[in-house]
């Protein structure tokens, strides 16, 4: 949970990831341009801008450190992000409880529950304060960002299983306000359509049958979605400001919203240019 723990951790990283990210998880706009232009320059630019008295809080930031996903089944989610998508574990910690962690994570929700005269437990607010519930976390390193998996569980239940404290949200549409998604960048030399087919097949082989990618053609049944042509796995944008951007949305094993993209051509030039402009603006 803390930056100190992350910075001191030495997970089973490969040399490329260690070279790209010695401090875990610096990412640039969209998590795209930075991997091509050098992630370290962002931190250097921010330091330079702060030293020169640049206005604004942005000059004090190093970038995005991680994205967090609260999961239903910790071991299943960990298997997906490490063994299916190939991330490497940074560290894990857990059994967190007490006043300090309760206030750190949940104070706003508790204040609202008191104001509304509602039992916090009915709103999915765990009682870490007394230790009735506990929090476990695992951090997973990708080339340009870290993903944190979080699970809240009753203290009687062992870590890693599927005994999550709060009920799983059934409404998964990305159109709901406050919805978020994690986007993964597919290498330029990878066949996007085949990648999505392989992703679903490998997930299903591991029993993660709820890992389902959308198609660019309409399907009104699961059989129609599965039977759609291979080339319907990717939405390739060929004109306008997003020309060169390819994408598809996909549900992860916990029902979380994922996106996979390739960024080439005009879109890549736009993001690379934005990264370079920001670097110069911050004094790099």
N, C-alpha and C positions, 0 to 999 in steps of 0.2 A: 504494500500500500504506500510506503514512503519512498521518496526519491533516494534517500540515503541507502535503503536496502537495495534498490535497483542498481545504483551506481557501484555498489560494492559486490554485486553478484557476478559470478563467472559461470554462466551456464554452458552447456555442451555445444557452443557455437562453432560454425565452420569458419575458416580464415576469411572468406569473402565477407561474411556478415560482420565479423569483428573489425575488418578494415572499413567497411561502410559505416558502421555505427559503434564507436567505442563507448559513447554515452548512449544509453538505450533510448531509441525511438524518436529521433528528430525527424520531422517530416515537413515538406513544403506544400504549397497549394496543390490540393488534389493528390498529394503523395506521389506525384509523377515527375515533375521537372527536376526535383532534387536529386534523384538517383542518377540522372544523366549529367548534372552539372556540378555535383559535389556537395554533400550535405554539410560538411564542416563549415563552409563559408557562411551559412546562415548564422551560426553562433558567433563567428568572428565579426560579422557585419553588425549584429545587435550590440555587441560589446563596443565596437567603434562608434556607433550612433549614440550610445549612452554617454560615452566619454566626451563626445562633442556637444553634449547638451541638447540632443534632439528631443523635441516635444513628443508626448504621446506614450501610452503604456506599451504599444507594440514594440518599441525599441528595446524594451526590457525582457522580451520573450525570446526563447530559443526555438520555439516551434511547438508542434503537437507531440506530446510525449507518448500517450497511449489512448486507445479506445477501450471502454469497458463494456462487457456484456454480462448481464445477470442471467445465469443459466438454471435450467431445471435439473440437469444431470451432469455434474462436473466431469466425471470420467469420460462420458460420451463426447462432450464438447471438447475436452482436451485431446481426445483421440482424433477428432475431426480436424482441428486446427494444427496439430503436429503431424499426424501420420497421413492424413489425406491432403492437406494443403501445404505441409512441409515446413511449418514453423518450428523453432527450437525453444525449448523451455529456458527461461531466464532464471526463475525462482518460483517457489510456492511458499505460502505461509497461511496461517489460519488459527481457528479457535479464538478469533477476536471477540471480546466483549468488554463491557464496562462503561462508565459514564463518558469517558473521553471519546471513545469511538462512536458511541450513540450520538453525542452532540456534534461530532465532526461530520457525520454522514446524514443525520436524520433530524436535526433540530428544526428546520423549516417545516417539515411534515408534522412534527409533534406540536409545534405552535399552532398550526392550522387545525389539528385535531382537537386541541384544547378549546380554541375559539369556537369551533363548531359543536363542541360538547359530544364528541364521537370517540368511542373506544379506538385507540390507535391500531390495535390488532385487526379490527375490521377493515381498516384501510391498507392492510399489507405492510404496516410499520412494525418491524420486529422489536422485541424487547432485549436488545443487547445490553441495556443498562444493568439488568439483574443477572444476565447470563442465561436467561431462559432460551434465547436463540444465540447462535454463533455465526460468524462470518469467516469463510475460507476464500482465498484468492490464489490464482496462478497466473503468471505472466509469460507470454509467448512472443518471441522475437521474430519479426519478419525483416526484410532488408531495410525498410525505411520507416517502420513504426512497430510499436509493441501493442499487443492485444491483451487486456486483462480479463480473465474469467472470474466472476464472483458468484458465490452461492451462499445464501442465507438458509440456515437449517436449525431445527430444534437441537438442543444440546445433547439429547439422548441418541441422536442419529449420527452414525459415523461419517467422516468427511469423504467426499468423492462420489457418493451415491446419488439416488434420485429423490431423496427425501427433502425437497426444498420447502421452505417455510410458507411462502405465499403461493396462492394459486397461479397457474400459468395464464397469461393474457390470451384470450381467444381471438381478439380483433387484431389481425396482423396486417391490415392494409397500410401501405406506406403513405397513404393520403391523410392519415390522421395527424393533426398537429402534435408536435413533440416526438413523432416517430423519427428514428435515425437509422442510418445504414452504414455498413463498413464496406469499402470498395477495395478490391484487389486488382492490381495492375498485371495483366498478362504480357509476357515478353512478345516483342514484335515477330519473332520467328516461330511462334506457336500457332497452330491451326486452332482458332477460337472455337469453331463448331465442334471439332473433335474433343477439345478440352472439356467442354460442357458435357458431352456424352460420357467421357471418361470419369468426370467428377460424379455424375449421378450413378454410374455403374459401380465405382469404387465405394461410394457411400452406401449403396444398397447392399453390396457384398458384406459390409460391416454391420448390417442391420439398421442403418440410418435411412430408412425408406422415406422419411419426411424431408430429405434434401431434394428439392425440386426446383429446377430452373424454368423460367417462363419461355415461351416461344413467340416469334413475331407474327404468327398466324393465329387466328382465333381457334380455341378449343373449348368445347362445352362439357367434356368429360375427361377424366384422367386418361382413358385409353386414347382419346384423340390427341392429348398432349404428348403422350409417350410415343405415339405413332407418327408424329409430325416429321417432315423431312429434315435431314441433318442440317441443311443450310438455313433452317428456321431458328437455329440456336443463337443467332447473332443478329443484332440490329446494327447494320453498318450505315452510318450517316455519310452521304457523299456530296452534300451541298450546304451552303450557309455557313454560319460562324462555327458550327461544330463539325464541319467536314473533316473526315479522317478519324472521327471518334466512333468506336464500336463498343457495344455494351449489351448486357442482359442482366436482369434481376433474378435472384435465386434465394430461396429460403434455406437457412442453415439448419443443423440438427436440432436446435433449440427453438426453431420458429423465428429466429432473428433474420432481419433483412440484410442480405448481402448483394453486392453488385460486382461484376467482373467487367473490366474494360481493357481495350487496347487503344492507344492514342498515337496516331501517325499523321503525316501530311500537315494540313493547315492547322488542325487542332494542336498538334505537338508544337508547332512553331509559336502558336499563341501562348501556350503554357510555359514554354522555354523562355519566351520573351518577357512574360510577366515575372518569372523568377529572376531573370537578369535585371529587370527594372527595379524590383524590390531590393535586390542585393546592392545596387548602386545607390538607391534611396537611403538605405541604412548605413551607407558609408563604406561598403566593402570594396 
